[in-house]
Amino acid sequence: MRSLSSNTVNGSSQSFDLFRLTKAKATVDLAPNTLRAYHAQGLPFYRKGKAVFISKIELNAFIRGQFAA
């Protein structure tokens, strides 16, 4: 049975890791304003209409200092 959180692209399993800025506190336990400050320092945001999305993988790399701005 296939998991709902994974999706197959070109034969490889890949998890959807984006979350909405408005759901940041519940998802990654960071305030939206903290993520906005990270965005000002180089963390990318993805926009679709008025919704703003952030990648968990990129956030992890940014916090660990591995993100090249």
mmCIF file of the N, C-alpha and C atoms, coordinates in Angstrom:
data_MODEL
# 
_entry.id   MODEL 
# 
loop_
_atom_site.group_PDB 
_atom_site.id 
_atom_site.type_symbol 
_atom_site.label_atom_id 
_atom_site.label_alt_id 
_atom_site.label_comp_id 
_atom_site.label_asym_id 
_atom_site.label_entity_id 
_atom_site.label_seq_id 
_atom_site.pdbx_PDB_ins_code 
_atom_site.Cartn_x 
_atom_site.Cartn_y 
_atom_site.Cartn_z 
_atom_site.occupancy 
_atom_site.B_iso_or_equiv 
_atom_site.pdbx_formal_charge 
_atom_site.auth_seq_id 
_atom_site.auth_comp_id 
_atom_site.auth_asym_id 
_atom_site.auth_atom_id 
_atom_site.pdbx_PDB_model_num 
ATOM 1   N N  . MET A 1 1  ? 0.839  -1.180 0.000   1.00 0.00 ? 1  MET A N  1 
ATOM 2   C CA . MET A 1 1  ? 0.000  0.000  0.000   1.00 0.00 ? 1  MET A CA 1 
ATOM 3   C C  . MET A 1 1  ? 0.881  1.240  0.000   1.00 0.00 ? 1  MET A C  1 
ATOM 4   N N  . ARG A 1 2  ? 0.518  2.198  -0.771  1.00 0.00 ? 2  ARG A N  1 
ATOM 5   C CA . ARG A 1 2  ? 1.300  3.414  -0.900  1.00 0.00 ? 2  ARG A CA 1 
ATOM 6   C C  . ARG A 1 2  ? 0.930  4.434  0.171   1.00 0.00 ? 2  ARG A C  1 
ATOM 7   N N  . SER A 1 3  ? 1.930  5.093  0.702   1.00 0.00 ? 3  SER A N  1 
ATOM 8   C CA . SER A 1 3  ? 1.698  6.121  1.707   1.00 0.00 ? 3  SER A CA 1 
ATOM 9   C C  . SER A 1 3  ? 1.160  7.382  1.038   1.00 0.00 ? 3  SER A C  1 
ATOM 10  N N  . LEU A 1 4  ? 0.275  8.076  1.723   1.00 0.00 ? 4  LEU A N  1 
ATOM 11  C CA . LEU A 1 4  ? -0.271 9.313  1.182   1.00 0.00 ? 4  LEU A CA 1 
ATOM 12  C C  . LEU A 1 4  ? 0.746  10.443 1.179   1.00 0.00 ? 4  LEU A C  1 
ATOM 13  N N  . SER A 1 5  ? 1.762  10.369 2.048   1.00 0.00 ? 5  SER A N  1 
ATOM 14  C CA . SER A 1 5  ? 2.722  11.457 2.150   1.00 0.00 ? 5  SER A CA 1 
ATOM 15  C C  . SER A 1 5  ? 3.882  11.317 1.176   1.00 0.00 ? 5  SER A C  1 
ATOM 16  N N  . SER A 1 6  ? 3.957  10.218 0.446   1.00 0.00 ? 6  SER A N  1 
ATOM 17  C CA . SER A 1 6  ? 5.037  10.083 -0.520  1.00 0.00 ? 6  SER A CA 1 
ATOM 18  C C  . SER A 1 6  ? 4.467  10.037 -1.914  1.00 0.00 ? 6  SER A C  1 
ATOM 19  N N  . ASN A 1 7  ? 5.313  10.355 -2.854  1.00 0.00 ? 7  ASN A N  1 
ATOM 20  C CA . ASN A 1 7  ? 4.883  10.433 -4.223  1.00 0.00 ? 7  ASN A CA 1 
ATOM 21  C C  . ASN A 1 7  ? 6.032  9.938  -5.080  1.00 0.00 ? 7  ASN A C  1 
ATOM 22  N N  . THR A 1 8  ? 5.729  9.230  -6.146  1.00 0.00 ? 8  THR A N  1 
ATOM 23  C CA . THR A 1 8  ? 6.772  8.649  -6.974  1.00 0.00 ? 8  THR A CA 1 
ATOM 24  C C  . THR A 1 8  ? 7.023  9.530  -8.188  1.00 0.00 ? 8  THR A C  1 
ATOM 25  N N  . VAL A 1 9  ? 8.278  9.949  -8.343  1.00 0.00 ? 9  VAL A N  1 
ATOM 26  C CA . VAL A 1 9  ? 8.683  10.768 -9.472  1.00 0.00 ? 9  VAL A CA 1 
ATOM 27  C C  . VAL A 1 9  ? 9.873  10.083 -10.120 1.00 0.00 ? 9  VAL A C  1 
ATOM 28  N N  . ASN A 1 10 ? 9.714  9.699  -11.383 1.00 0.00 ? 10 ASN A N  1 
ATOM 29  C CA . ASN A 1 10 ? 10.776 9.021  -12.144 1.00 0.00 ? 10 ASN A CA 1 
ATOM 30  C C  . ASN A 1 10 ? 11.304 7.795  -11.415 1.00 0.00 ? 10 ASN A C  1 
ATOM 31  N N  . GLY A 1 11 ? 10.436 7.031  -10.788 1.00 0.00 ? 11 GLY A N  1 
ATOM 32  C CA . GLY A 1 11 ? 10.839 5.796  -10.139 1.00 0.00 ? 11 GLY A CA 1 
ATOM 33  C C  . GLY A 1 11 ? 11.434 5.969  -8.754  1.00 0.00 ? 11 GLY A C  1 
ATOM 34  N N  . SER A 1 12 ? 11.600 7.181  -8.283  1.00 0.00 ? 12 SER A N  1 
ATOM 35  C CA . SER A 1 12 ? 12.158 7.382  -6.944  1.00 0.00 ? 12 SER A CA 1 
ATOM 36  C C  . SER A 1 12 ? 11.076 7.902  -6.008  1.00 0.00 ? 12 SER A C  1 
ATOM 37  N N  . SER A 1 13 ? 11.166 7.507  -4.762  1.00 0.00 ? 13 SER A N  1 
ATOM 38  C CA . SER A 1 13 ? 10.197 7.949  -3.770  1.00 0.00 ? 13 SER A CA 1 
ATOM 39  C C  . SER A 1 13 ? 10.631 9.305  -3.231  1.00 0.00 ? 13 SER A C  1 
ATOM 40  N N  . GLN A 1 14 ? 9.704  10.242 -3.158  1.00 0.00 ? 14 GLN A N  1 
ATOM 41  C CA . GLN A 1 14 ? 10.034 11.582 -2.717  1.00 0.00 ? 14 GLN A CA 1 
ATOM 42  C C  . GLN A 1 14 ? 8.885  12.099 -1.848  1.00 0.00 ? 14 GLN A C  1 
ATOM 43  N N  . SER A 1 15 ? 9.218  12.681 -0.693  1.00 0.00 ? 15 SER A N  1 
ATOM 44  C CA . SER A 1 15 ? 8.204  13.182 0.215   1.00 0.00 ? 15 SER A CA 1 
ATOM 45  C C  . SER A 1 15 ? 7.966  14.672 -0.034  1.00 0.00 ? 15 SER A C  1 
ATOM 46  N N  . PHE A 1 16 ? 6.730  15.083 0.069   1.00 0.00 ? 16 PHE A N  1 
ATOM 47  C CA . PHE A 1 16 ? 6.372  16.494 -0.070  1.00 0.00 ? 16 PHE A CA 1 
ATOM 48  C C  . PHE A 1 16 ? 6.746  17.190 1.226   1.00 0.00 ? 16 PHE A C  1 
ATOM 49  N N  . ASP A 1 17 ? 7.672  18.128 1.171   1.00 0.00 ? 17 ASP A N  1 
ATOM 50  C CA . ASP A 1 17 ? 8.186  18.716 2.404   1.00 0.00 ? 17 ASP A CA 1 
ATOM 51  C C  . ASP A 1 17 ? 7.818  20.181 2.600   1.00 0.00 ? 17 ASP A C  1 
ATOM 52  N N  . LEU A 1 18 ? 6.936  20.730 1.776   1.00 0.00 ? 18 LEU A N  1 
ATOM 53  C CA . LEU A 1 18 ? 6.561  22.130 1.936   1.00 0.00 ? 18 LEU A CA 1 
ATOM 54  C C  . LEU A 1 18 ? 5.439  22.278 2.961   1.00 0.00 ? 18 LEU A C  1 
ATOM 55  N N  . PHE A 1 19 ? 5.490  23.368 3.699   1.00 0.00 ? 19 PHE A N  1 
ATOM 56  C CA . PHE A 1 19 ? 4.413  23.692 4.633   1.00 0.00 ? 19 PHE A CA 1 
ATOM 57  C C  . PHE A 1 19 ? 4.107  25.172 4.516   1.00 0.00 ? 19 PHE A C  1 
ATOM 58  N N  . ARG A 1 20 ? 2.885  25.550 4.887   1.00 0.00 ? 20 ARG A N  1 
ATOM 59  C CA . ARG A 1 20 ? 2.466  26.953 4.806   1.00 0.00 ? 20 ARG A CA 1 
ATOM 60  C C  . ARG A 1 20 ? 3.035  27.754 5.966   1.00 0.00 ? 20 ARG A C  1 
ATOM 61  N N  . LEU A 1 21 ? 3.370  28.992 5.680   1.00 0.00 ? 21 LEU A N  1 
ATOM 62  C CA . LEU A 1 21 ? 3.878  29.899 6.702   1.00 0.00 ? 21 LEU A CA 1 
ATOM 63  C C  . LEU A 1 21 ? 2.883  30.055 7.847   1.00 0.00 ? 21 LEU A C  1 
ATOM 64  N N  . THR A 1 22 ? 1.598  30.073 7.535   1.00 0.00 ? 22 THR A N  1 
ATOM 65  C CA . THR A 1 22 ? 0.574  30.233 8.570   1.00 0.00 ? 22 THR A CA 1 
ATOM 66  C C  . THR A 1 22 ? 0.485  29.018 9.493   1.00 0.00 ? 22 THR A C  1 
ATOM 67  N N  . LYS A 1 23 ? 0.990  27.867 9.065   1.00 0.00 ? 23 LYS A N  1 
ATOM 68  C CA . LYS A 1 23 ? 0.974  26.640 9.875   1.00 0.00 ? 23 LYS A CA 1 
ATOM 69  C C  . LYS A 1 23 ? 2.344  26.331 10.474  1.00 0.00 ? 23 LYS A C  1 
ATOM 70  N N  . ALA A 1 24 ? 3.245  27.296 10.475  1.00 0.00 ? 24 ALA A N  1 
ATOM 71  C CA . ALA A 1 24 ? 4.625  27.079 10.912  1.00 0.00 ? 24 ALA A CA 1 
ATOM 72  C C  . ALA A 1 24 ? 4.705  26.650 12.377  1.00 0.00 ? 24 ALA A C  1 
ATOM 73  N N  . LYS A 1 25 ? 3.956  27.267 13.246  1.00 0.00 ? 25 LYS A N  1 
ATOM 74  C CA . LYS A 1 25 ? 4.024  26.941 14.674  1.00 0.00 ? 25 LYS A CA 1 
ATOM 75  C C  . LYS A 1 25 ? 3.651  25.485 14.919  1.00 0.00 ? 25 LYS A C  1 
ATOM 76  N N  . ALA A 1 26 ? 2.614  25.009 14.280  1.00 0.00 ? 26 ALA A N  1 
ATOM 77  C CA . ALA A 1 26 ? 2.171  23.624 14.457  1.00 0.00 ? 26 ALA A CA 1 
ATOM 78  C C  . ALA A 1 26 ? 3.099  22.629 13.763  1.00 0.00 ? 26 ALA A C  1 
ATOM 79  N N  . THR A 1 27 ? 3.711  23.035 12.659  1.00 0.00 ? 27 THR A N  1 
ATOM 80  C CA . THR A 1 27 ? 4.517  22.115 11.858  1.00 0.00 ? 27 THR A CA 1 
ATOM 81  C C  . THR A 1 27 ? 5.954  22.013 12.345  1.00 0.00 ? 27 THR A C  1 
ATOM 82  N N  . VAL A 1 28 ? 6.625  23.146 12.552  1.00 0.00 ? 28 VAL A N  1 
ATOM 83  C CA . VAL A 1 28 ? 8.053  23.128 12.912  1.00 0.00 ? 28 VAL A CA 1 
ATOM 84  C C  . VAL A 1 28 ? 8.347  23.847 14.223  1.00 0.00 ? 28 VAL A C  1 
ATOM 85  N N  . ASP A 1 29 ? 7.308  24.278 14.932  1.00 0.00 ? 29 ASP A N  1 
ATOM 86  C CA . ASP A 1 29 ? 7.428  24.950 16.223  1.00 0.00 ? 29 ASP A CA 1 
ATOM 87  C C  . ASP A 1 29 ? 8.286  26.214 16.158  1.00 0.00 ? 29 ASP A C  1 
ATOM 88  N N  . LEU A 1 30 ? 8.128  26.961 15.077  1.00 0.00 ? 30 LEU A N  1 
ATOM 89  C CA . LEU A 1 30 ? 8.755  28.271 14.930  1.00 0.00 ? 30 LEU A CA 1 
ATOM 90  C C  . LEU A 1 30 ? 7.671  29.273 14.575  1.00 0.00 ? 30 LEU A C  1 
ATOM 91  N N  . ALA A 1 31 ? 7.786  30.472 15.107  1.00 0.00 ? 31 ALA A N  1 
ATOM 92  C CA . ALA A 1 31 ? 6.805  31.514 14.824  1.00 0.00 ? 31 ALA A CA 1 
ATOM 93  C C  . ALA A 1 31 ? 6.966  32.008 13.385  1.00 0.00 ? 31 ALA A C  1 
ATOM 94  N N  . PRO A 1 32 ? 5.867  32.384 12.748  1.00 0.00 ? 32 PRO A N  1 
ATOM 95  C CA . PRO A 1 32 ? 5.962  32.922 11.391  1.00 0.00 ? 32 PRO A CA 1 
ATOM 96  C C  . PRO A 1 32 ? 6.917  34.116 11.278  1.00 0.00 ? 32 PRO A C  1 
ATOM 97  N N  . ASN A 1 33 ? 6.948  34.975 12.283  1.00 0.00 ? 33 ASN A N  1 
ATOM 98  C CA . ASN A 1 33 ? 7.865  36.115 12.231  1.00 0.00 ? 33 ASN A CA 1 
ATOM 99  C C  . ASN A 1 33 ? 9.332  35.677 12.256  1.00 0.00 ? 33 ASN A C  1 
ATOM 100 N N  . THR A 1 34 ? 9.648  34.592 12.940  1.00 0.00 ? 34 THR A N  1 
ATOM 101 C CA . THR A 1 34 ? 11.004 34.050 12.929  1.00 0.00 ? 34 THR A CA 1 
ATOM 102 C C  . THR A 1 34 ? 11.368 33.592 11.523  1.00 0.00 ? 34 THR A C  1 
ATOM 103 N N  . LEU A 1 35 ? 10.433 32.917 10.866  1.00 0.00 ? 35 LEU A N  1 
ATOM 104 C CA . LEU A 1 35 ? 10.686 32.459 9.503   1.00 0.00 ? 35 LEU A CA 1 
ATOM 105 C C  . LEU A 1 35 ? 10.795 33.627 8.531   1.00 0.00 ? 35 LEU A C  1 
ATOM 106 N N  . ARG A 1 36 ? 10.043 34.689 8.768   1.00 0.00 ? 36 ARG A N  1 
ATOM 107 C CA . ARG A 1 36 ? 10.181 35.891 7.932   1.00 0.00 ? 36 ARG A CA 1 
ATOM 108 C C  . ARG A 1 36 ? 11.566 36.510 8.107   1.00 0.00 ? 36 ARG A C  1 
ATOM 109 N N  . ALA A 1 37 ? 12.093 36.490 9.329   1.00 0.00 ? 37 ALA A N  1 
ATOM 110 C CA . ALA A 1 37 ? 13.453 36.995 9.568   1.00 0.00 ? 37 ALA A CA 1 
ATOM 111 C C  . ALA A 1 37 ? 14.478 36.111 8.859   1.00 0.00 ? 37 ALA A C  1 
ATOM 112 N N  . TYR A 1 38 ? 14.280 34.796 8.888   1.00 0.00 ? 38 TYR A N  1 
ATOM 113 C CA . TYR A 1 38 ? 15.166 33.877 8.156   1.00 0.00 ? 38 TYR A CA 1 
ATOM 114 C C  . TYR A 1 38 ? 15.090 34.148 6.656   1.00 0.00 ? 38 TYR A C  1 
ATOM 115 N N  . HIS A 1 39 ? 13.892 34.472 6.180   1.00 0.00 ? 39 HIS A N  1 
ATOM 116 C CA . HIS A 1 39 ? 13.720 34.790 4.754   1.00 0.00 ? 39 HIS A CA 1 
ATOM 117 C C  . HIS A 1 39 ? 14.545 36.026 4.391   1.00 0.00 ? 39 HIS A C  1 
ATOM 118 N N  . ALA A 1 40 ? 14.555 37.015 5.264   1.00 0.00 ? 40 ALA A N  1 
ATOM 119 C CA . ALA A 1 40 ? 15.350 38.221 5.032   1.00 0.00 ? 40 ALA A CA 1 
ATOM 120 C C  . ALA A 1 40 ? 16.854 37.901 5.003   1.00 0.00 ? 40 ALA A C  1 
ATOM 121 N N  . GLN A 1 41 ? 17.236 36.804 5.672   1.00 0.00 ? 41 GLN A N  1 
ATOM 122 C CA . GLN A 1 41 ? 18.641 36.382 5.697   1.00 0.00 ? 41 GLN A CA 1 
ATOM 123 C C  . GLN A 1 41 ? 18.972 35.398 4.578   1.00 0.00 ? 41 GLN A C  1 
ATOM 124 N N  . GLY A 1 42 ? 17.980 35.013 3.777   1.00 0.00 ? 42 GLY A N  1 
ATOM 125 C CA . GLY A 1 42 ? 18.269 34.173 2.622   1.00 0.00 ? 42 GLY A CA 1 
ATOM 126 C C  . GLY A 1 42 ? 17.475 32.890 2.481   1.00 0.00 ? 42 GLY A C  1 
ATOM 127 N N  . LEU A 1 43 ? 16.630 32.542 3.436   1.00 0.00 ? 43 LEU A N  1 
ATOM 128 C CA . LEU A 1 43 ? 15.807 31.342 3.310   1.00 0.00 ? 43 LEU A CA 1 
ATOM 129 C C  . LEU A 1 43 ? 14.750 31.575 2.229   1.00 0.00 ? 43 LEU A C  1 
ATOM 130 N N  . PRO A 1 44 ? 14.671 30.691 1.221   1.00 0.00 ? 44 PRO A N  1 
ATOM 131 C CA . PRO A 1 44 ? 13.689 30.924 0.151   1.00 0.00 ? 44 PRO A CA 1 
ATOM 132 C C  . PRO A 1 44 ? 12.257 30.629 0.575   1.00 0.00 ? 44 PRO A C  1 
ATOM 133 N N  . PHE A 1 45 ? 11.351 31.451 0.088   1.00 0.00 ? 45 PHE A N  1 
ATOM 134 C CA . PHE A 1 45 ? 9.917  31.253 0.239   1.00 0.00 ? 45 PHE A CA 1 
ATOM 135 C C  . PHE A 1 45 ? 9.364  30.931 -1.143  1.00 0.00 ? 45 PHE A C  1 
ATOM 136 N N  . TYR A 1 46 ? 8.325  30.131 -1.188  1.00 0.00 ? 46 TYR A N  1 
ATOM 137 C CA . TYR A 1 46 ? 7.646  29.795 -2.430  1.00 0.00 ? 46 TYR A CA 1 
ATOM 138 C C  . TYR A 1 46 ? 6.226  30.298 -2.329  1.00 0.00 ? 46 TYR A C  1 
ATOM 139 N N  . ARG A 1 47 ? 5.786  31.053 -3.321  1.00 0.00 ? 47 ARG A N  1 
ATOM 140 C CA . ARG A 1 47 ? 4.461  31.666 -3.288  1.00 0.00 ? 47 ARG A CA 1 
ATOM 141 C C  . ARG A 1 47 ? 3.559  31.088 -4.371  1.00 0.00 ? 47 ARG A C  1 
ATOM 142 N N  . LYS A 1 48 ? 2.331  30.842 -3.985  1.00 0.00 ? 48 LYS A N  1 
ATOM 143 C CA . LYS A 1 48 ? 1.279  30.444 -4.913  1.00 0.00 ? 48 LYS A CA 1 
ATOM 144 C C  . LYS A 1 48 ? 0.068  31.272 -4.533  1.00 0.00 ? 48 LYS A C  1 
ATOM 145 N N  . GLY A 1 49 ? -0.197 32.317 -5.298  1.00 0.00 ? 49 GLY A N  1 
ATOM 146 C CA . GLY A 1 49 ? -1.240 33.260 -4.928  1.00 0.00 ? 49 GLY A CA 1 
ATOM 147 C C  . GLY A 1 49 ? -0.807 34.005 -3.675  1.00 0.00 ? 49 GLY A C  1 
ATOM 148 N N  . LYS A 1 50 ? -1.663 34.024 -2.671  1.00 0.00 ? 50 LYS A N  1 
ATOM 149 C CA . LYS A 1 50 ? -1.318 34.677 -1.411  1.00 0.00 ? 50 LYS A CA 1 
ATOM 150 C C  . LYS A 1 50 ? -0.644 33.730 -0.429  1.00 0.00 ? 50 LYS A C  1 
ATOM 151 N N  . ALA A 1 51 ? -0.676 32.442 -0.711  1.00 0.00 ? 51 ALA A N  1 
ATOM 152 C CA . ALA A 1 51 ? -0.082 31.444 0.190   1.00 0.00 ? 51 ALA A CA 1 
ATOM 153 C C  . ALA A 1 51 ? 1.441  31.448 0.062   1.00 0.00 ? 51 ALA A C  1 
ATOM 154 N N  . VAL A 1 52 ? 2.122  31.326 1.196   1.00 0.00 ? 52 VAL A N  1 
ATOM 155 C CA . VAL A 1 52 ? 3.588  31.270 1.244   1.00 0.00 ? 52 VAL A CA 1 
ATOM 156 C C  . VAL A 1 52 ? 3.979  29.913 1.802   1.00 0.00 ? 52 VAL A C  1 
ATOM 157 N N  . PHE A 1 53 ? 4.852  29.211 1.086   1.00 0.00 ? 53 PHE A N  1 
ATOM 158 C CA . PHE A 1 53 ? 5.307  27.887 1.488   1.00 0.00 ? 53 PHE A CA 1 
ATOM 159 C C  . PHE A 1 53 ? 6.800  27.902 1.752   1.00 0.00 ? 53 PHE A C  1 
ATOM 160 N N  . ILE A 1 54 ? 7.238  27.006 2.645   1.00 0.00 ? 54 ILE A N  1 
ATOM 161 C CA . ILE A 1 54 ? 8.640  26.871 3.018   1.00 0.00 ? 54 ILE A CA 1 
ATOM 162 C C  . ILE A 1 54 ? 8.985  25.390 2.990   1.00 0.00 ? 54 ILE A C  1 
ATOM 163 N N  . SER A 1 55 ? 10.188 25.074 2.544   1.00 0.00 ? 55 SER A N  1 
ATOM 164 C CA . SER A 1 55 ? 10.655 23.689 2.500   1.00 0.00 ? 55 SER A CA 1 
ATOM 165 C C  . SER A 1 55 ? 11.272 23.310 3.843   1.00 0.00 ? 55 SER A C  1 
ATOM 166 N N  . LYS A 1 56 ? 10.859 22.168 4.390   1.00 0.00 ? 56 LYS A N  1 
ATOM 167 C CA . LYS A 1 56 ? 11.445 21.680 5.644   1.00 0.00 ? 56 LYS A CA 1 
ATOM 168 C C  . LYS A 1 56 ? 12.923 21.348 5.463   1.00 0.00 ? 56 LYS A C  1 
ATOM 169 N N  . ILE A 1 57 ? 13.279 20.800 4.309   1.00 0.00 ? 57 ILE A N  1 
ATOM 170 C CA . ILE A 1 57 ? 14.677 20.434 4.041   1.00 0.00 ? 57 ILE A CA 1 
ATOM 171 C C  . ILE A 1 57 ? 15.549 21.685 3.969   1.00 0.00 ? 57 ILE A C  1 
ATOM 172 N N  . GLU A 1 58 ? 15.072 22.719 3.271   1.00 0.00 ? 58 GLU A N  1 
ATOM 173 C CA . GLU A 1 58 ? 15.841 23.963 3.176   1.00 0.00 ? 58 GLU A CA 1 
ATOM 174 C C  . GLU A 1 58 ? 15.906 24.680 4.518   1.00 0.00 ? 58 GLU A C  1 
ATOM 175 N N  . LEU A 1 59 ? 14.841 24.615 5.305   1.00 0.00 ? 59 LEU A N  1 
ATOM 176 C CA . LEU A 1 59 ? 14.854 25.207 6.638   1.00 0.00 ? 59 LEU A CA 1 
ATOM 177 C C  . LEU A 1 59 ? 15.879 24.507 7.520   1.00 0.00 ? 59 LEU A C  1 
ATOM 178 N N  . ASN A 1 60 ? 15.911 23.188 7.467   1.00 0.00 ? 60 ASN A N  1 
ATOM 179 C CA . ASN A 1 60 ? 16.885 22.410 8.232   1.00 0.00 ? 60 ASN A CA 1 
ATOM 180 C C  . ASN A 1 60 ? 18.317 22.806 7.848   1.00 0.00 ? 60 ASN A C  1 
ATOM 181 N N  . ALA A 1 61 ? 18.592 22.883 6.549   1.00 0.00 ? 61 ALA A N  1 
ATOM 182 C CA . ALA A 1 61 ? 19.929 23.265 6.079   1.00 0.00 ? 61 ALA A CA 1 
ATOM 183 C C  . ALA A 1 61 ? 20.260 24.696 6.496   1.00 0.00 ? 61 ALA A C  1 
ATOM 184 N N  . PHE A 1 62 ? 19.276 25.592 6.438   1.00 0.00 ? 62 PHE A N  1 
ATOM 185 C CA . PHE A 1 62 ? 19.494 26.987 6.822   1.00 0.00 ? 62 PHE A CA 1 
ATOM 186 C C  . PHE A 1 62 ? 19.854 27.100 8.301   1.00 0.00 ? 62 PHE A C  1 
ATOM 187 N N  . ILE A 1 63 ? 19.108 26.414 9.148   1.00 0.00 ? 63 ILE A N  1 
ATOM 188 C CA . ILE A 1 63 ? 19.366 26.476 10.583  1.00 0.00 ? 63 ILE A CA 1 
ATOM 189 C C  . ILE A 1 63 ? 20.726 25.877 10.923  1.00 0.00 ? 63 ILE A C  1 
ATOM 190 N N  . ARG A 1 64 ? 21.095 24.813 10.248  1.00 0.00 ? 64 ARG A N  1 
ATOM 191 C CA . ARG A 1 64 ? 22.390 24.170 10.487  1.00 0.00 ? 64 ARG A CA 1 
ATOM 192 C C  . ARG A 1 64 ? 23.550 24.940 9.863   1.00 0.00 ? 64 ARG A C  1 
ATOM 193 N N  . GLY A 1 65 ? 23.244 25.981 9.093   1.00 0.00 ? 65 GLY A N  1 
ATOM 194 C CA . GLY A 1 65 ? 24.282 26.814 8.526   1.00 0.00 ? 65 GLY A CA 1 
ATOM 195 C C  . GLY A 1 65 ? 24.870 26.287 7.231   1.00 0.00 ? 65 GLY A C  1 
ATOM 196 N N  . GLN A 1 66 ? 24.178 25.336 6.594   1.00 0.00 ? 66 GLN A N  1 
ATOM 197 C CA . GLN A 1 66 ? 24.683 24.751 5.363   1.00 0.00 ? 66 GLN A CA 1 
ATOM 198 C C  . GLN A 1 66 ? 24.078 25.395 4.134   1.00 0.00 ? 66 GLN A C  1 
ATOM 199 N N  . PHE A 1 67 ? 23.175 26.329 4.313   1.00 0.00 ? 67 PHE A N  1 
ATOM 200 C CA . PHE A 1 67 ? 22.495 26.959 3.183   1.00 0.00 ? 67 PHE A CA 1 
ATOM 201 C C  . PHE A 1 67 ? 23.374 28.067 2.638   1.00 0.00 ? 67 PHE A C  1 
ATOM 202 N N  . ALA A 1 68 ? 23.687 27.996 1.370   1.00 0.00 ? 68 ALA A N  1 
ATOM 203 C CA . ALA A 1 68 ? 24.513 29.032 0.729   1.00 0.00 ? 68 ALA A CA 1 
ATOM 204 C C  . ALA A 1 68 ? 23.610 30.136 0.194   1.00 0.00 ? 68 ALA A C  1 
ATOM 205 N N  . ALA A 1 69 ? 23.729 31.306 0.738   1.00 0.00 ? 69 ALA A N  1 
ATOM 206 C CA . ALA A 1 69 ? 22.875 32.420 0.319   1.00 0.00 ? 69 ALA A CA 1 
ATOM 207 C C  . ALA A 1 69 ? 23.405 33.085 -0.911  1.00 0.00 ? 69 ALA A C  1 
# 
